[in-house]
Amino acid sequence: MKITKDSEFYRNCPECDNTLYYLNKRNLQRAENNNSVCRNCRKMPDSLKQTLSEYWKGKKRLNYPKTKKNTVKSKWFRDCPMCNKVIYYSGNWHRKDAEIKNTICNSCATYKYKKSWEYRIKDEHIQQMRATKAGYDTFEEYMKDLPEKKKYHREVWRITYQQDLESFDNYHKRGRCGVEGAYQIDHIISIDEGYKKNISSEIIGGISNLQMLKWKDNLLKSNK
């Protein structure tokens, strides 16, 4: 997401007093704690540049290729204690460690430790991650500071995705702007207009207010 001057999170550079804008509250707090300065103020001094240049003159920094060792059918293996499936390891140390800890294969761990998607990520986890990313301790605090217009937008899209969107003819052609032949979901009465006129989010996000438009037409409509 691009940071613009419309961001509500900002502070002044401690050295040149220029205004610095931040994407969220967490980034702002981190900058304040570290007493960060702007890019112009943290430029490397010419004396240090010359020292580094002299240090690296005539030297080469090797770029070693990143390789992942294939452990399939290696000489270090053992049987899974639960299903007797053969588990291969990249080294003898890893195999011994697995024996000591009595580890099981990934398939058995999925069921034993409830690692499937339905157990791993729930709505409350997503809400907490969203709040933490924005710099809040709880989702309630995050929603309290969230602008009403943004809450309205999110509620409309939540209701929109609950509709039978696959019933539209060109739904399978959904795509981003610039993709040839791509269509996009469009609200006939726009979300901004619905917010200004205080129209219920259920109406704006309802199936009767939705249509599929080519991305160019949708872009022209939103720019009006």
C-alpha positions as CSV (number, residue, x, y, z in Angstrom):
1,M,0.0,0.0,0.0
2,K,1.4,3.4,-1.0
3,I,1.9,5.9,1.9
4,T,0.4,9.3,1.0
5,K,0.1,12.7,2.7
6,D,-3.5,11.8,3.5
7,S,-2.2,9.3,6.2
8,E,-3.4,10.1,9.7
9,F,-0.1,8.8,11.2
10,Y,2.7,11.3,10.9
11,R,5.5,13.0,12.8
12,N,8.3,15.5,12.2
13,C,11.9,14.6,11.5
14,P,14.0,15.3,14.6
15,E,16.8,16.9,12.5
16,C,15.2,18.8,9.6
17,D,11.6,19.0,10.9
18,N,10.2,17.6,7.7
19,T,6.8,15.8,8.0
20,L,7.1,12.0,7.8
21,Y,4.0,9.9,7.0
22,Y,3.5,6.3,8.1
23,L,1.2,3.5,6.9
24,N,-0.1,2.6,10.4
25,K,0.1,3.3,14.1
26,R,2.7,0.5,14.7
27,N,5.2,2.0,12.3
28,L,4.7,5.4,13.8
29,Q,5.4,4.1,17.3
30,R,8.5,2.2,16.1
31,A,9.9,5.4,14.5
32,E,9.3,7.4,17.6
33,N,11.0,4.8,19.8
34,N,14.0,4.6,17.5
35,N,14.1,8.4,17.0
36,S,14.2,7.8,13.3
37,V,15.1,10.6,10.8
38,C,14.1,11.1,7.2
39,R,16.1,9.7,4.2
40,N,17.9,13.0,3.5
41,C,19.1,13.2,7.1
42,R,20.4,9.6,7.3
43,K,22.5,9.8,4.2
44,M,26.0,8.3,4.5
45,P,28.7,10.9,5.0
46,D,31.2,11.3,2.2
47,S,34.1,10.3,4.5
48,L,32.4,7.0,5.3
49,K,31.7,6.4,1.6
50,Q,35.4,6.8,0.8
51,T,36.4,4.5,3.6
52,L,34.1,1.8,2.4
53,S,35.2,2.3,-1.2
54,E,38.8,1.8,-0.2
55,Y,37.9,-1.3,1.8
56,W,36.1,-3.1,-0.9
57,K,38.4,-2.0,-3.7
58,G,39.6,-5.1,-5.6
59,K,37.5,-7.5,-3.5
60,K,34.6,-9.7,-4.7
61,R,31.6,-10.7,-2.8
62,L,30.5,-14.2,-4.0
63,N,26.8,-14.9,-4.5
64,Y,26.4,-18.5,-3.6
65,P,23.5,-20.3,-5.2
66,K,20.6,-21.0,-2.8
67,T,20.1,-24.8,-2.9
68,K,17.7,-26.9,-0.9
69,K,18.9,-30.4,0.0
70,N,16.6,-33.1,-1.2
71,T,15.9,-35.5,1.7
72,V,13.7,-37.9,-0.3
73,K,15.2,-41.4,0.1
74,S,18.3,-40.2,1.9
75,K,20.3,-42.7,4.0
76,W,18.9,-41.3,7.2
77,F,15.4,-42.4,7.9
78,R,13.0,-43.9,10.4
79,D,9.4,-45.1,10.6
80,C,6.6,-42.8,11.9
81,P,5.5,-44.1,15.4
82,M,1.8,-43.8,14.4
83,C,1.4,-44.9,10.8
84,N,4.8,-46.6,10.1
85,K,5.4,-44.3,7.1
86,V,9.1,-43.8,6.3
87,I,10.4,-40.4,7.2
88,Y,13.6,-39.2,5.6
89,Y,16.1,-36.7,7.1
90,S,18.9,-34.5,5.8
91,G,21.4,-35.7,8.4
92,N,22.0,-38.2,11.2
93,W,21.7,-35.5,13.9
94,H,18.1,-34.7,12.7
95,R,17.2,-38.4,12.7
96,K,18.5,-38.9,16.3
97,D,16.8,-35.7,17.5
98,A,13.5,-37.0,16.0
99,E,13.9,-40.3,17.8
100,I,14.5,-38.6,21.1
101,K,11.5,-36.4,20.7
102,N,9.5,-39.3,19.2
103,T,8.2,-37.0,16.4
104,I,5.6,-38.2,13.9
105,C,5.1,-37.5,10.2
106,N,3.3,-34.4,8.9
107,S,0.2,-36.3,8.0
108,C,-0.3,-37.7,11.5
109,A,0.6,-34.3,13.1
110,T,-2.2,-32.6,11.1
111,Y,-4.8,-34.7,12.9
112,K,-3.1,-35.1,16.3
113,Y,-2.2,-31.5,16.8
114,K,-5.2,-30.1,14.8
115,K,-3.1,-28.3,12.2
116,S,-5.9,-28.3,9.5
117,W,-7.2,-25.0,8.2
118,E,-10.4,-25.1,10.3
119,Y,-8.3,-25.2,13.5
120,R,-5.5,-23.0,12.4
121,I,-7.0,-19.7,11.4
122,K,-10.3,-18.5,12.7
123,D,-12.2,-15.2,12.5
124,E,-10.9,-14.0,15.9
125,H,-7.3,-14.8,14.8
126,I,-7.7,-12.7,11.6
127,Q,-9.2,-9.8,13.6
128,Q,-6.4,-9.9,16.1
129,M,-3.8,-10.0,13.3
130,R,-5.4,-7.0,11.7
131,A,-5.4,-5.1,15.0
132,T,-1.8,-6.0,15.8
133,K,-0.6,-4.9,12.3
134,A,-2.2,-1.5,12.8
135,G,-0.5,-1.1,16.2
136,Y,-3.4,-2.0,18.6
137,D,-3.6,-4.5,21.4
138,T,-7.2,-5.6,20.8
139,F,-9.6,-5.7,17.8
140,E,-12.1,-3.6,19.8
141,E,-9.6,-0.7,20.2
142,Y,-8.8,-1.0,16.5
143,M,-12.5,-0.8,15.5
144,K,-13.1,2.1,17.9
145,D,-10.5,4.3,16.1
146,L,-11.5,3.1,12.6
147,P,-13.2,5.9,10.6
148,E,-16.9,5.3,10.0
149,K,-16.5,5.5,6.3
150,K,-14.0,2.7,6.3
151,K,-16.3,0.6,8.5
152,Y,-19.1,1.2,6.0
153,H,-16.9,0.1,3.1
154,R,-15.9,-3.1,4.8
155,E,-19.4,-4.0,5.8
156,V,-20.6,-3.5,2.2
157,W,-18.0,-5.7,0.8
158,R,-18.6,-8.4,3.5
159,I,-22.3,-8.5,2.5
160,T,-21.3,-8.4,-1.2
161,Y,-19.3,-11.6,-1.0
162,Q,-22.2,-13.3,0.7
163,Q,-24.2,-13.0,-2.4
164,D,-24.5,-15.6,-5.2
165,L,-21.9,-13.8,-7.4
166,E,-21.4,-16.9,-9.6
167,S,-24.8,-16.4,-11.0
168,F,-23.5,-13.4,-13.1
169,D,-22.5,-14.3,-16.7
170,N,-19.0,-12.9,-16.6
171,Y,-18.1,-13.8,-13.0
172,H,-15.5,-16.4,-14.2
173,K,-13.7,-13.6,-16.1
174,R,-12.9,-11.6,-13.0
175,G,-9.5,-9.9,-13.1
176,R,-7.4,-6.8,-12.3
177,C,-7.2,-3.5,-14.2
178,G,-5.1,-3.9,-17.3
179,V,-6.0,-7.5,-17.9
180,E,-7.5,-8.0,-21.4
181,G,-11.1,-9.1,-21.2
182,A,-11.3,-8.9,-17.4
183,Y,-14.5,-8.0,-15.6
184,Q,-15.0,-6.6,-12.1
185,I,-17.7,-6.5,-9.5
186,D,-19.4,-3.2,-9.5
187,H,-22.0,-1.6,-7.2
188,I,-24.6,0.2,-9.3
189,I,-25.1,2.7,-6.5
190,S,-21.5,3.2,-5.5
191,I,-20.3,2.6,-1.9
192,D,-19.2,6.3,-1.5
193,E,-22.7,7.5,-2.7
194,G,-24.4,5.0,-0.3
195,Y,-22.3,6.3,2.6
196,K,-23.1,10.0,1.7
197,K,-26.8,9.3,1.4
198,N,-26.8,7.1,4.5
199,I,-28.1,4.1,2.5
200,S,-28.1,0.7,4.4
201,S,-25.1,-1.4,3.7
202,E,-27.4,-4.4,3.1
203,I,-28.9,-2.5,0.1
204,I,-25.6,-1.4,-1.4
205,G,-24.1,-4.9,-1.0
206,G,-27.3,-6.7,-2.1
207,I,-27.5,-8.7,-5.2
208,S,-29.9,-6.3,-6.9
209,N,-27.2,-3.5,-6.6
210,L,-24.4,-5.6,-8.2
211,Q,-23.3,-6.1,-11.8
212,M,-20.2,-7.2,-13.7
213,L,-18.4,-4.5,-15.7
214,K,-15.3,-4.5,-17.8
215,W,-12.4,-3.1,-15.9
216,K,-12.1,-0.1,-18.1
217,D,-15.8,0.8,-17.6
218,N,-15.5,0.2,-13.9
219,L,-12.4,2.5,-13.7
220,L,-14.1,5.3,-15.7
221,K,-17.2,5.1,-13.4
222,S,-15.1,5.3,-10.2
223,N,-13.2,8.3,-11.6
224,K,-16.3,10.3,-12.2
